[in-house]
Amino acid sequence: MVTRDLVIIGGGSAGMAAAISAYDHGAKDILILERSEFLGGILNQCIHNGFGLHEFKEELTGPEFLTRFVKQVEERGIEYKLNSYVYEITREKVVRYVSEADGAVEIQAKAIVMAAGCYERNAGAIGIPGDRPAGVITAGQAQLYLNEYGYMVGKKVFILGSGDIGLIMARRMTLEGAKVLGVAEIMPYSNGLNRNIVQCLKDYDIPLYLSHTVSKVIGKSKLEAIEISKVDERMQVIPGTAMRFEVDTLLLSIGLIPNNNLLDKIGIKQGRSRGSAVNQAMETSLDGVFSCGNVLHVHDLVDWVVDEAKTAGESAARYLRGELPRGEHRILTSAGEGVGYVVPAEIDLDTAPEKVQFKFRVRRPSKEVYIVYSMNGVPFKRIYKPAIIPSEMEIDPIPKSLFPETEGTIEISLQPKEAK
């Protein structure tokens, strides 16, 4: 069995950024395992711009963004293996993968960074009523077919879900000559970034049907039509509200799920984001195993993925040097009223930096609210927000000197302005 200091699972933006950061902080024996034929992950198919505004102070396409990281990986001589599928890790940090080039391989790692990204929810996850014809696919899969393989997936298209990939594909399909008849969103608000609503729908006169869902799929072997209907406050279809659209393609943009199965299988504690519960160093409940990027929680910007991965890489290098012990003072975090989840799930006060970054998403759009930080029931920090939406991740750096106690639980919640 081969022994390596650091094995990074996933060669997308998170995996590469973690590797570069670990290398720059002293860890030199690093191996990246990537299941596809290229480094960069999903960025390979994201040919639209909007990447890198924070990281590089430029607006880049996905391939331009990832190329800069590939160059840094190669300049440092960091080893990576492509077409290498990791099928198992153990609590002893044994990593098992298979590839055509190497066959079945076992690696004894001293530290692991999980950076395997996320996957799309599909039609089976929501049980759309009706037939099961060809032509119902996820928006990300359609993006792959069109942008990497050059396959036009349809000419008359409808999109279910207003996630960012779906919105971007509404524009992309239109530019390629397809007719996008509309986007249906089951919630009373969009789940995409405001800029994508404007640039991908409004600029192309594509209607957005809020509080609507697909209530029927129609077609024998190929998709022929769909029906969408209004939903009530309980997300139930309202009879008599159906509208029919003749389409040959239905794209699904109905959510992303962290691809965290490998860590779940070995009993690593899970957070509310469906990724692992980590501390401020991105370390999971198992010493020497770190998690970052979309496998931890789904990000809205790749720049935030990179920033988080840099922390994970630095922390892994510190762990390898024996400089990341578990401290005595442990603070938990929890999601209060209006908040979906919080990262980190706990804070090791003895090893935390002077400012701790809290990342979270709210459950619903709100205006004129305070983000309230409370510890053991006592508020210690309020941040006013004129508006806050679920599609944008909130990031608050809070000085740990403000924490009123050294142990307990910090809760983040929303409070109406008038309730101050």
C-alpha positions as CSV (number, residue, x, y, z in Angstrom):
1,M,0.0,0.0,0.0
2,V,1.3,3.4,-1.0
3,T,1.5,6.1,1.7
4,R,0.8,9.8,0.9
5,D,0.8,12.8,3.2
6,L,-2.3,14.4,1.7
7,V,-4.9,13.0,-0.7
8,I,-7.5,15.4,-2.2
9,I,-10.7,13.8,-3.5
10,G,-11.9,15.9,-6.4
11,G,-10.0,18.1,-8.9
12,G,-12.4,20.9,-9.4
13,S,-11.9,24.5,-8.1
14,A,-12.1,23.4,-4.5
15,G,-9.7,20.5,-4.9
16,M,-7.1,22.5,-6.8
17,A,-7.3,25.5,-4.5
18,A,-6.9,23.2,-1.4
19,A,-3.9,21.6,-3.0
20,I,-2.2,24.9,-3.9
21,S,-2.9,26.2,-0.4
22,A,-1.6,23.1,1.3
23,Y,1.6,23.1,-0.9
24,D,2.2,26.8,-0.2
25,H,1.9,26.1,3.6
26,G,4.5,23.3,3.5
27,A,2.8,20.1,2.5
28,K,4.6,18.8,-0.6
29,D,3.5,15.2,-0.9
30,I,0.0,15.8,-2.4
31,L,-2.1,13.7,-4.7
32,I,-5.4,14.9,-6.3
33,L,-7.8,12.2,-7.5
34,E,-10.3,13.4,-10.2
35,R,-12.9,11.1,-11.6
36,S,-13.3,12.9,-15.0
37,E,-10.8,13.3,-17.8
38,F,-10.0,16.9,-17.0
39,L,-9.3,19.0,-13.9
40,G,-11.8,21.8,-13.2
41,G,-15.0,19.9,-12.5
42,I,-18.2,21.6,-13.7
43,L,-16.3,24.7,-14.7
44,N,-15.3,23.0,-17.9
45,Q,-18.9,23.3,-19.1
46,C,-19.6,26.8,-17.8
47,I,-18.6,28.9,-20.8
48,H,-20.5,32.0,-19.6
49,N,-18.6,34.7,-17.8
50,G,-19.0,36.0,-14.2
51,F,-16.3,34.0,-12.5
52,G,-13.3,35.4,-10.7
53,L,-14.5,38.9,-9.8
54,H,-13.3,38.4,-6.2
55,E,-10.4,36.0,-6.7
56,F,-8.7,37.6,-9.7
57,K,-10.5,41.0,-9.9
58,E,-11.5,40.0,-13.4
59,E,-14.6,38.6,-15.1
60,L,-13.7,35.2,-16.6
61,T,-15.5,32.3,-18.1
62,G,-15.4,29.0,-16.3
63,P,-12.7,27.5,-18.5
64,E,-10.6,30.6,-18.1
65,F,-11.0,30.5,-14.3
66,L,-10.0,26.8,-14.0
67,T,-7.1,27.2,-16.4
68,R,-5.4,29.6,-14.0
69,F,-5.7,27.0,-11.2
70,V,-4.5,24.2,-13.4
71,K,-1.4,26.3,-14.2
72,Q,-0.7,26.9,-10.5
73,V,-1.1,23.1,-9.8
74,E,1.4,22.2,-12.6
75,E,3.8,25.0,-11.7
76,R,4.1,23.5,-8.2
77,G,4.5,20.0,-9.5
78,I,1.4,18.8,-7.6
79,E,0.6,15.3,-8.7
80,Y,-2.9,14.5,-10.0
81,K,-4.6,11.5,-11.5
82,L,-7.5,11.8,-13.9
83,N,-10.2,9.2,-14.7
84,S,-9.7,8.0,-11.1
85,Y,-12.9,7.1,-9.2
86,V,-12.7,7.0,-5.4
87,Y,-15.2,4.4,-4.3
88,E,-14.3,4.1,-0.6
89,I,-12.4,5.7,2.3
90,T,-12.0,4.3,5.8
91,R,-11.8,5.9,9.2
92,E,-8.1,5.0,9.2
93,K,-7.8,7.3,6.1
94,V,-7.3,4.5,3.6
95,V,-8.4,5.8,0.2
96,R,-9.4,3.2,-2.4
97,Y,-9.8,4.1,-6.1
98,V,-10.0,2.5,-9.5
99,S,-8.8,3.8,-12.9
100,E,-8.0,2.2,-16.3
101,A,-4.4,3.2,-16.0
102,D,-3.7,2.0,-12.4
103,G,-6.4,-0.6,-11.8
104,A,-7.6,-0.9,-8.2
105,V,-5.3,1.1,-5.8
106,E,-5.2,1.6,-2.0
107,I,-3.5,4.6,-0.5
108,Q,-2.8,5.2,3.1
109,A,-3.3,8.9,3.6
110,K,-2.1,10.9,6.6
111,A,-4.7,13.6,5.8
112,I,-7.7,13.8,3.4
113,V,-9.5,16.8,1.9
114,M,-12.9,16.0,0.5
115,A,-13.7,18.3,-2.4
116,A,-16.1,16.1,-4.5
117,G,-18.6,18.8,-5.4
118,C,-22.4,18.2,-5.6
119,Y,-25.0,16.6,-7.9
120,E,-28.3,17.6,-9.3
121,R,-31.7,16.4,-8.1
122,N,-33.5,14.6,-10.9
123,A,-37.1,13.9,-11.9
124,G,-37.3,10.8,-9.6
125,A,-36.5,13.0,-6.6
126,I,-39.7,15.0,-6.9
127,G,-42.0,12.4,-8.6
128,I,-43.5,14.5,-11.5
129,P,-46.8,13.0,-12.5
130,G,-47.4,11.7,-16.0
131,D,-45.4,9.7,-18.6
132,R,-41.7,9.0,-18.6
133,P,-40.6,10.0,-22.1
134,A,-37.1,11.0,-23.4
135,G,-36.5,14.7,-23.2
136,V,-36.7,15.3,-19.4
137,I,-33.2,16.0,-18.2
138,T,-31.4,18.1,-15.7
139,A,-30.2,21.5,-16.6
140,G,-26.6,20.7,-15.8
141,Q,-26.7,17.6,-18.1
142,A,-28.1,19.7,-20.9
143,Q,-25.3,22.2,-20.3
144,L,-22.7,19.5,-20.6
145,Y,-24.2,18.1,-23.8
146,L,-24.4,21.6,-25.4
147,N,-21.2,23.3,-24.2
148,E,-18.8,20.4,-24.2
149,Y,-20.2,17.9,-26.8
150,G,-22.0,20.3,-29.1
151,Y,-25.4,18.5,-28.9
152,M,-28.6,20.6,-29.1
153,V,-30.9,18.9,-26.6
154,G,-34.2,20.4,-27.9
155,K,-35.9,23.2,-29.8
156,K,-39.0,23.9,-27.7
157,V,-37.9,24.0,-24.1
158,F,-39.5,24.6,-20.7
159,I,-37.5,24.8,-17.4
160,L,-38.7,23.7,-14.0
161,G,-36.9,25.4,-11.2
162,S,-35.3,28.8,-11.1
163,G,-31.9,27.7,-9.9
164,D,-28.9,29.5,-11.5
165,I,-28.0,26.6,-13.8
166,G,-31.6,26.6,-15.1
167,L,-31.6,30.4,-15.6
168,I,-28.3,30.3,-17.4
169,M,-29.5,27.5,-19.7
170,A,-32.6,29.5,-20.5
171,R,-30.3,32.1,-22.0
172,R,-27.9,29.6,-23.5
173,M,-30.7,27.6,-25.3
174,T,-32.2,30.8,-26.6
175,L,-28.8,32.0,-28.0
176,E,-28.5,28.6,-29.8
177,G,-31.9,29.0,-31.5
178,A,-34.2,27.2,-29.2
179,K,-37.5,28.6,-28.1
180,V,-37.7,28.7,-24.3
181,L,-41.4,29.0,-23.4
182,G,-41.0,29.7,-19.7
183,V,-39.6,28.9,-16.3
184,A,-41.8,27.5,-13.5
185,E,-40.8,27.9,-9.9
186,I,-42.7,26.2,-7.1
187,M,-41.7,28.9,-4.5
188,P,-43.3,32.4,-4.6
189,Y,-39.8,33.8,-5.2
190,S,-36.9,32.8,-7.5
191,N,-34.0,30.6,-6.3
192,G,-31.5,32.2,-8.6
193,L,-29.3,35.2,-8.3
194,N,-31.0,38.5,-9.2
195,R,-28.4,39.2,-11.9
196,N,-29.3,35.9,-13.6
197,I,-33.0,36.7,-13.4
198,V,-32.3,39.9,-15.3
199,Q,-29.7,38.8,-17.7
200,C,-31.1,35.4,-18.5
201,L,-34.9,35.8,-18.4
202,K,-35.9,39.5,-18.5
203,D,-33.4,40.4,-21.2
204,Y,-34.9,37.6,-23.4
205,D,-38.5,38.1,-22.5
206,I,-38.7,34.6,-21.0
207,P,-41.7,34.4,-18.6
208,L,-41.2,33.3,-15.0
209,Y,-44.2,31.5,-13.4
210,L,-43.8,31.8,-9.6
211,S,-45.8,29.5,-7.4
212,H,-46.1,27.0,-10.3
213,T,-44.9,23.5,-10.9
214,V,-45.1,20.9,-13.6
215,S,-48.3,18.9,-12.9
216,K,-48.1,16.5,-15.9
217,V,-45.6,15.2,-18.4
218,I,-47.1,14.0,-21.7
219,G,-45.4,11.8,-24.3
220,K,-45.0,8.2,-25.5
221,S,-41.3,7.6,-26.3
222,K,-40.5,11.4,-26.7
223,L,-41.7,14.4,-24.7
224,E,-44.7,16.0,-26.5
225,A,-46.1,18.5,-23.9
226,I,-46.2,19.5,-20.3
227,E,-48.8,21.0,-18.0
228,I,-47.9,23.5,-15.3
229,S,-50.3,24.4,-12.5
230,K,-50.4,26.9,-9.6
231,V,-49.6,25.7,-6.1
232,D,-51.0,26.8,-2.8
233,E,-49.2,27.8,0.4
234,R,-48.6,24.0,1.1
235,M,-47.1,23.5,-2.3
236,Q,-50.1,21.5,-3.4
237,V,-51.4,21.8,-7.0
238,I,-54.6,23.9,-7.3
239,P,-57.1,22.1,-9.5
240,G,-58.3,24.0,-12.6
241,T,-55.2,26.1,-13.0
242,A,-53.3,23.9,-15.5
243,M,-51.6,25.5,-18.6
244,R,-50.4,23.3,-21.4
245,F,-47.1,23.9,-23.3
246,E,-46.1,21.9,-26.4
247,V,-42.4,21.2,-25.9
248,D,-39.8,18.6,-26.8
249,T,-37.5,19.2,-23.8
250,L,-38.0,19.8,-20.0
251,L,-35.0,20.9,-18.1
252,L,-34.9,20.5,-14.4
253,S,-33.1,23.0,-12.2
254,I,-34.5,21.8,-8.8
255,G,-31.6,21.9,-6.5
256,L,-28.1,20.6,-5.8
257,I,-27.0,18.1,-3.1
258,P,-23.5,17.8,-1.7
259,N,-21.9,14.6,-2.9
260,N,-20.9,13.5,0.6
261,N,-21.6,9.8,0.5
262,L,-18.0,8.7,1.1
263,L,-17.9,10.6,4.4
264,D,-21.4,9.7,5.4
265,K,-20.6,6.0,5.0
266,I,-17.8,6.1,7.7
267,G,-20.0,7.9,10.2
268,I,-18.6,11.4,10.0
269,K,-21.0,13.7,11.6
270,Q,-23.4,15.4,9.1
271,G,-24.4,19.1,9.1
272,R,-27.8,20.6,8.2
273,S,-26.5,21.4,4.7
274,R,-26.2,17.7,4.0
275,G,-22.5,18.0,3.9
276,S,-20.3,17.1,6.9
277,A,-20.2,19.2,10.1
278,V,-16.9,21.0,10.2
279,N,-15.1,23.4,12.5
280,Q,-13.6,26.8,11.5
281,A,-10.6,24.9,10.1
282,M,-12.8,22.9,7.7
283,E,-12.0,19.8,9.8
284,T,-14.7,17.2,10.2
285,S,-15.5,15.1,13.3
286,L,-12.7,12.7,12.2
287,D,-9.2,14.1,12.9
288,G,-7.2,14.8,9.7
289,V,-10.2,14.7,7.4
290,F,-11.3,18.0,5.9
291,S,-14.2,19.1,3.7
292,C,-14.7,22.2,1.5
293,G,-16.6,23.6,-1.4
294,N,-19.9,22.3,-2.7
295,V,-19.5,18.9,-1.1
296,L,-19.8,20.8,2.2
297,H,-22.6,23.2,1.3
298,V,-23.7,24.6,-2.0
299,H,-22.1,27.9,-2.9
300,D,-23.4,30.7,-5.1
301,L,-20.0,31.9,-6.3
302,V,-16.9,29.8,-7.2
303,D,-14.8,32.5,-5.6
304,W,-16.2,31.6,-2.2
305,V,-15.5,27.9,-2.9
306,V,-11.9,28.8,-3.6
307,D,-11.6,30.9,-0.4
308,E,-13.0,28.1,1.7
309,A,-10.7,25.5,0.0
310,K,-7.7,27.6,0.8
311,T,-8.6,27.4,4.5
312,A,-9.0,23.6,4.2
313,G,-5.6,23.2,2.4
314,E,-3.8,25.4,5.0
315,S,-5.5,23.5,7.8
316,A,-4.4,20.1,6.3
317,A,-0.8,21.3,6.1
318,R,-1.0,22.4,9.8
319,Y,-2.5,19.1,10.8
320,L,0.4,17.2,9.1
321,R,2.9,19.3,11.1
322,G,1.0,18.5,14.3
323,E,-0.2,22.1,14.7
324,L,-3.9,21.5,14.7
325,P,-4.9,19.9,18.0
326,R,-8.4,19.8,19.3
327,G,-8.8,22.5,21.9
328,E,-10.6,22.4,25.3
329,H,-13.1,25.2,24.5
330,R,-15.7,24.1,22.0
331,I,-18.5,26.3,20.8
332,L,-21.4,24.8,18.7
333,T,-23.5,26.8,16.2
334,S,-27.1,26.4,15.3
335,A,-29.6,27.8,12.7
336,G,-32.3,29.8,14.4
337,E,-35.5,31.5,13.1
338,G,-35.3,32.0,9.3
339,V,-31.9,30.4,8.8
340,G,-31.3,27.1,7.0
341,Y,-27.9,26.0,8.1
342,V,-24.6,27.4,9.5
343,V,-21.0,26.7,8.6
344,P,-18.9,26.0,10.7
345,A,-21.0,23.7,12.8
346,E,-18.6,24.2,15.7
347,I,-15.7,26.5,16.7
348,D,-12.5,25.4,18.4
349,L,-11.9,28.6,20.3
350,D,-8.4,27.7,21.2
351,T,-7.2,27.4,17.6
352,A,-9.7,29.7,15.8
353,P,-8.4,32.9,14.1
354,E,-9.2,36.3,15.6
355,K,-12.2,36.6,13.2
356,V,-14.4,33.5,12.6
357,Q,-16.3,33.4,9.2
358,F,-19.9,32.4,9.6
359,K,-21.6,31.2,6.4
360,F,-25.3,30.5,6.1
361,R,-28.4,30.8,3.9
362,V,-31.8,32.1,4.9
363,R,-35.0,30.1,4.3
364,R,-36.9,32.9,2.5
365,P,-36.5,36.4,1.1
366,S,-36.8,39.1,3.8
367,K,-36.5,42.8,4.0
368,E,-35.6,45.2,6.8
369,V,-34.2,42.5,9.1
370,Y,-31.4,42.0,11.5
371,I,-29.1,39.0,11.5
372,V,-28.8,38.3,15.2
373,Y,-26.0,36.4,16.8
374,S,-26.8,35.0,20.2
375,M,-24.7,32.8,22.6
376,N,-26.5,30.7,25.1
377,G,-29.6,32.8,24.5
378,V,-27.9,36.2,24.9
379,P,-27.6,38.4,21.8
380,F,-24.1,39.8,21.2
381,K,-24.1,41.0,17.6
382,R,-26.7,42.4,15.2
383,I,-26.2,43.1,11.5
384,Y,-28.8,45.1,9.6
385,K,-29.9,43.9,6.2
386,P,-32.2,45.9,4.0
387,A,-32.8,42.7,2.0
388,I,-31.7,39.1,2.2
389,I,-32.5,36.2,-0.1
390,P,-31.9,32.4,-0.1
391,S,-30.0,32.3,-3.3
392,E,-27.1,34.4,-1.9
393,M,-24.9,32.9,0.8
394,E,-24.3,35.2,3.7
395,I,-20.7,35.5,5.0
396,D,-20.0,37.3,8.3
397,P,-16.5,37.6,9.8
398,I,-17.2,37.9,13.6
399,P,-14.3,38.7,16.0
400,K,-14.1,35.9,18.6
401,S,-13.5,38.6,21.2
402,L,-17.2,39.4,20.9
403,F,-18.2,35.8,22.0
404,P,-19.5,36.3,25.6
405,E,-18.5,32.8,26.8
406,T,-15.9,30.2,25.9
407,E,-18.3,27.3,25.7
408,G,-21.9,26.8,24.6
409,T,-23.9,27.5,21.4
410,I,-24.0,30.4,19.0
411,E,-27.4,30.7,17.3
412,I,-27.9,32.8,14.1
413,S,-31.4,34.0,13.5
414,L,-33.4,36.7,11.7
415,Q,-35.3,39.3,13.5
416,P,-37.6,42.0,12.0
417,K,-36.2,45.5,12.2
418,E,-39.1,46.7,14.4
419,A,-38.4,44.0,16.9
420,K,-35.0,45.3,17.8
